Amino acid sequence: MTRRTRRGALVLAAAAMLPLALTACSSDDGKDKASSDSKSSAASGKATDNGSDSGSGDTSTKDEPFGPACASVPKGGAGSFDGMAKDPVATAASNNPALSTLVSAVKKAGLVDTLNNAKDITVFAPTNDAFAKIPKADLDKVLNDKATLTKILTYHVVGRKLAPKDLDNGSFATLEKSKLTTAGSGASYKVNDSADVVCGNVKTANANVYIIDTVLMPKM
């Protein structure tokens, strides 16, 4: 074979190998691109997950009890928040030691069944300390006057469930037939400008309860 013939053969061989080399390069580039896309997708997914976790960590919208007196509620048993949520309101209140005077008054007025059988109500429940603000002679007189006692107790009950946001600036008809007012925001609310909510948004089976530090008095 002459030198010119040999050189021509080498050129033809190189030309034949060129498409194979280009194909290999193209394949490697595809793999690199797929790998890059996969990493990008994984990073994007991780960012999405983190965003989702951040959203689920927001506790500002949770519907929970609030107020300083909530700390004294038992952590377990019938008198706990979970326990009270299973019972109708009069029964639930009877399991809270801080409401024993109210429960006694409800029994004297014959309102246990009325409250337990009511649907979707709100009760503003005075604590024992709230009743203790009333001079003993006056309190004894009221407790022994069923008509007056019933009027006072039913004034603490609204015929629908009120969420905390409803109390911001509200006026509500009571079962006693007159109205009470509420004002406040966040975790600080007053009723009739005289009673503070000390533990609010307590759930029972048929009512939302707002425990207050003063007995509300309707017009007699």
Contacts in CASP RR format, 6 or more apart in sequence:
PFRMAT RR
TARGET T0000
AUTHOR 0000-0000-0000
METHOD contacts of the structure
MODEL  1
MTRRTRRGALVLAAAAMLPLALTACSSDDGKDKASSDSKSSAASGKATDN
GSDSGSGDTSTKDEPFGPACASVPKGGAGSFDGMAKDPVATAASNNPALS
TLVSAVKKAGLVDTLNNAKDITVFAPTNDAFAKIPKADLDKVLNDKATLT
KILTYHVVGRKLAPKDLDNGSFATLEKSKLTTAGSGASYKVNDSADVVCG
NVKTANANVYIIDTVLMPKM
1 9 0 8 1.000
63 163 0 8 1.000
63 201 0 8 1.000
64 201 0 8 1.000
65 73 0 8 1.000
65 81 0 8 1.000
65 199 0 8 1.000
65 200 0 8 1.000
65 201 0 8 1.000
65 202 0 8 1.000
65 203 0 8 1.000
66 164 0 8 1.000
66 186 0 8 1.000
66 187 0 8 1.000
66 199 0 8 1.000
66 200 0 8 1.000
66 201 0 8 1.000
67 187 0 8 1.000
67 197 0 8 1.000
67 198 0 8 1.000
67 199 0 8 1.000
67 200 0 8 1.000
68 198 0 8 1.000
68 199 0 8 1.000
69 98 0 8 1.000
69 127 0 8 1.000
69 198 0 8 1.000
69 199 0 8 1.000
69 211 0 8 1.000
70 199 0 8 1.000
70 200 0 8 1.000
70 202 0 8 1.000
72 98 0 8 1.000
73 79 0 8 1.000
73 80 0 8 1.000
73 81 0 8 1.000
73 96 0 8 1.000
73 199 0 8 1.000
73 202 0 8 1.000
74 80 0 8 1.000
76 82 0 8 1.000
76 83 0 8 1.000
77 83 0 8 1.000
77 95 0 8 1.000
78 84 0 8 1.000
78 87 0 8 1.000
78 95 0 8 1.000
79 92 0 8 1.000
79 95 0 8 1.000
79 96 0 8 1.000
81 202 0 8 1.000
81 203 0 8 1.000
83 92 0 8 1.000
83 95 0 8 1.000
84 92 0 8 1.000
84 95 0 8 1.000
84 96 0 8 1.000
84 202 0 8 1.000
84 203 0 8 1.000
84 204 0 8 1.000
84 209 0 8 1.000
85 92 0 8 1.000
85 203 0 8 1.000
85 204 0 8 1.000
85 205 0 8 1.000
86 205 0 8 1.000
87 95 0 8 1.000
87 204 0 8 1.000
87 205 0 8 1.000
88 115 0 8 1.000
88 116 0 8 1.000
88 117 0 8 1.000
88 204 0 8 1.000
88 205 0 8 1.000
88 206 0 8 1.000
88 207 0 8 1.000
89 115 0 8 1.000
89 116 0 8 1.000
89 118 0 8 1.000
89 121 0 8 1.000
89 123 0 8 1.000
89 204 0 8 1.000
89 205 0 8 1.000
89 206 0 8 1.000
89 207 0 8 1.000
89 209 0 8 1.000
90 103 0 8 1.000
90 106 0 8 1.000
90 111 0 8 1.000
90 112 0 8 1.000
90 115 0 8 1.000
90 116 0 8 1.000
91 116 0 8 1.000
92 204 0 8 1.000
92 205 0 8 1.000
92 209 0 8 1.000
93 99 0 8 1.000
93 102 0 8 1.000
93 103 0 8 1.000
93 106 0 8 1.000
93 123 0 8 1.000
93 125 0 8 1.000
93 204 0 8 1.000
93 209 0 8 1.000
94 100 0 8 1.000
94 103 0 8 1.000
98 127 0 8 1.000
98 128 0 8 1.000
98 129 0 8 1.000
98 211 0 8 1.000
99 125 0 8 1.000
99 127 0 8 1.000
99 128 0 8 1.000
99 211 0 8 1.000
100 128 0 8 1.000
101 126 0 8 1.000
101 127 0 8 1.000
101 128 0 8 1.000
101 131 0 8 1.000
101 132 0 8 1.000
102 125 0 8 1.000
102 126 0 8 1.000
102 127 0 8 1.000
102 128 0 8 1.000
102 131 0 8 1.000
104 143 0 8 1.000
105 131 0 8 1.000
105 143 0 8 1.000
105 149 0 8 1.000
105 153 0 8 1.000
106 112 0 8 1.000
106 115 0 8 1.000
106 153 0 8 1.000
108 143 0 8 1.000
108 144 0 8 1.000
108 146 0 8 1.000
108 149 0 8 1.000
109 146 0 8 1.000
109 149 0 8 1.000
109 150 0 8 1.000
109 153 0 8 1.000
110 146 0 8 1.000
110 150 0 8 1.000
111 150 0 8 1.000
111 153 0 8 1.000
111 154 0 8 1.000
115 121 0 8 1.000
115 123 0 8 1.000
115 157 0 8 1.000
115 207 0 8 1.000
116 206 0 8 1.000
117 206 0 8 1.000
118 157 0 8 1.000
118 159 0 8 1.000
118 206 0 8 1.000
118 207 0 8 1.000
119 206 0 8 1.000
120 159 0 8 1.000
120 160 0 8 1.000
120 161 0 8 1.000
120 206 0 8 1.000
120 207 0 8 1.000
121 157 0 8 1.000
121 158 0 8 1.000
121 159 0 8 1.000
121 160 0 8 1.000
121 161 0 8 1.000
121 175 0 8 1.000
121 206 0 8 1.000
121 207 0 8 1.000
121 208 0 8 1.000
122 157 0 8 1.000
122 158 0 8 1.000
122 159 0 8 1.000
122 160 0 8 1.000
122 161 0 8 1.000
122 162 0 8 1.000
122 172 0 8 1.000
122 207 0 8 1.000
122 208 0 8 1.000
122 209 0 8 1.000
122 210 0 8 1.000
123 156 0 8 1.000
123 157 0 8 1.000
123 158 0 8 1.000
123 207 0 8 1.000
123 208 0 8 1.000
123 209 0 8 1.000
123 210 0 8 1.000
124 156 0 8 1.000
124 157 0 8 1.000
124 158 0 8 1.000
124 180 0 8 1.000
124 191 0 8 1.000
124 195 0 8 1.000
124 209 0 8 1.000
124 210 0 8 1.000
124 212 0 8 1.000
124 216 0 8 1.000
125 156 0 8 1.000
125 209 0 8 1.000
125 210 0 8 1.000
125 211 0 8 1.000
125 212 0 8 1.000
126 156 0 8 1.000
126 195 0 8 1.000
126 211 0 8 1.000
126 212 0 8 1.000
126 213 0 8 1.000
126 214 0 8 1.000
126 215 0 8 1.000
126 216 0 8 1.000
127 198 0 8 1.000
127 211 0 8 1.000
127 212 0 8 1.000
127 213 0 8 1.000
129 213 0 8 1.000
130 195 0 8 1.000
130 212 0 8 1.000
130 213 0 8 1.000
130 214 0 8 1.000
130 215 0 8 1.000
131 139 0 8 1.000
131 215 0 8 1.000
133 214 0 8 1.000
133 215 0 8 1.000
134 142 0 8 1.000
134 215 0 8 1.000
142 148 0 8 1.000
142 149 0 8 1.000
142 152 0 8 1.000
143 149 0 8 1.000
148 220 0 8 1.000
151 176 0 8 1.000
151 218 0 8 1.000
151 220 0 8 1.000
152 176 0 8 1.000
152 215 0 8 1.000
152 216 0 8 1.000
152 217 0 8 1.000
152 218 0 8 1.000
154 174 0 8 1.000
154 175 0 8 1.000
154 176 0 8 1.000
155 174 0 8 1.000
155 175 0 8 1.000
155 176 0 8 1.000
155 178 0 8 1.000
155 180 0 8 1.000
155 216 0 8 1.000
155 217 0 8 1.000
155 218 0 8 1.000
156 174 0 8 1.000
156 216 0 8 1.000
157 174 0 8 1.000
157 175 0 8 1.000
157 176 0 8 1.000
158 172 0 8 1.000
158 173 0 8 1.000
158 174 0 8 1.000
158 175 0 8 1.000
158 180 0 8 1.000
159 173 0 8 1.000
159 174 0 8 1.000
159 175 0 8 1.000
160 172 0 8 1.000
161 207 0 8 1.000
161 208 0 8 1.000
162 172 0 8 1.000
162 182 0 8 1.000
162 208 0 8 1.000
162 210 0 8 1.000
163 201 0 8 1.000
163 208 0 8 1.000
164 186 0 8 1.000
164 189 0 8 1.000
164 200 0 8 1.000
164 201 0 8 1.000
166 182 0 8 1.000
167 182 0 8 1.000
167 183 0 8 1.000
167 184 0 8 1.000
167 189 0 8 1.000
167 197 0 8 1.000
167 210 0 8 1.000
168 182 0 8 1.000
168 183 0 8 1.000
168 184 0 8 1.000
168 185 0 8 1.000
169 182 0 8 1.000
169 183 0 8 1.000
169 184 0 8 1.000
170 181 0 8 1.000
170 182 0 8 1.000
170 183 0 8 1.000
171 179 0 8 1.000
171 180 0 8 1.000
171 181 0 8 1.000
171 182 0 8 1.000
172 179 0 8 1.000
172 180 0 8 1.000
172 181 0 8 1.000
172 182 0 8 1.000
173 179 0 8 1.000
174 180 0 8 1.000
174 218 0 8 1.000
176 218 0 8 1.000
178 218 0 8 1.000
178 219 0 8 1.000
180 191 0 8 1.000
180 192 0 8 1.000
180 216 0 8 1.000
181 191 0 8 1.000
181 192 0 8 1.000
181 193 0 8 1.000
182 189 0 8 1.000
182 190 0 8 1.000
182 191 0 8 1.000
183 189 0 8 1.000
183 190 0 8 1.000
183 193 0 8 1.000
184 190 0 8 1.000
188 196 0 8 1.000
188 197 0 8 1.000
189 196 0 8 1.000
189 197 0 8 1.000
189 200 0 8 1.000
189 210 0 8 1.000
190 196 0 8 1.000
190 197 0 8 1.000
191 197 0 8 1.000
191 210 0 8 1.000
191 212 0 8 1.000
191 216 0 8 1.000
192 216 0 8 1.000
194 214 0 8 1.000
194 216 0 8 1.000
195 212 0 8 1.000
195 213 0 8 1.000
195 214 0 8 1.000
195 215 0 8 1.000
195 216 0 8 1.000
196 212 0 8 1.000
196 213 0 8 1.000
196 214 0 8 1.000
197 210 0 8 1.000
197 211 0 8 1.000
197 212 0 8 1.000
198 211 0 8 1.000
198 212 0 8 1.000
198 213 0 8 1.000
199 210 0 8 1.000
199 211 0 8 1.000
200 209 0 8 1.000
200 210 0 8 1.000
200 211 0 8 1.000
201 208 0 8 1.000
201 210 0 8 1.000
202 208 0 8 1.000
202 209 0 8 1.000
202 210 0 8 1.000
202 211 0 8 1.000
203 209 0 8 1.000
END
